[in-house]
């Protein structure tokens, strides 16, 4: 099993550009999460999903959108990139309310 | 004030020392997680606990629900234990599905 995979690993965006961060898991987990990690701060929840077709906002959802059309995939969309979205983004999944498995992260810089 | 507080923020110790990292939280929880973030950035789950104590190899995690406090212990520490250790809680409200609330992490360095 590949576990949780994320692409790309690194990306530099210009202000106002859009992009999608990809996340996929092959463990058939219903629960998936997107977090962001800023220097010196704890991870913060952006969006989460409890199953295909169901998503909900976390602590810091502004500027992001998600979709969950399949159990495996949970992409995160940035529509109009801003410097405040410079961060490391982690996707995670879990089997019900259990330990979470994290992807390797995407380091995003918005200039 | 953060809902999850960790101490110390930074810890440098010698190989072989017994290490303790503390976590206090201010919300009702259904579970507490300890995670390890490697220098390369990857995050691995170490423990999930809702009561008592768990042990895995040289790592021990304890939780006191009444005092809203958890500790992570490392026995016979080794340089490969150098990492950031993160405490996170799942809130009891909201059904618990809405992700975790994280501490800022404890940066541990074990010197040979």
Interface residues (C-beta under 8 A of the other chain):
Chain A: X31 X33 X35 X40 X41 X42 X43 X44 X45 X48 X50 X56 X58 X59 X88 X90 X92 X97 X98 X99 X100 X101 X102 X104 X105 X107
Chain B: X2 X4 X30 X31 X33 X35 X41 X42 X43 X44 X45 X48 X86 X88 X90 X96 X97 X98 X99 X100 X101 X102 X103 X104 X105
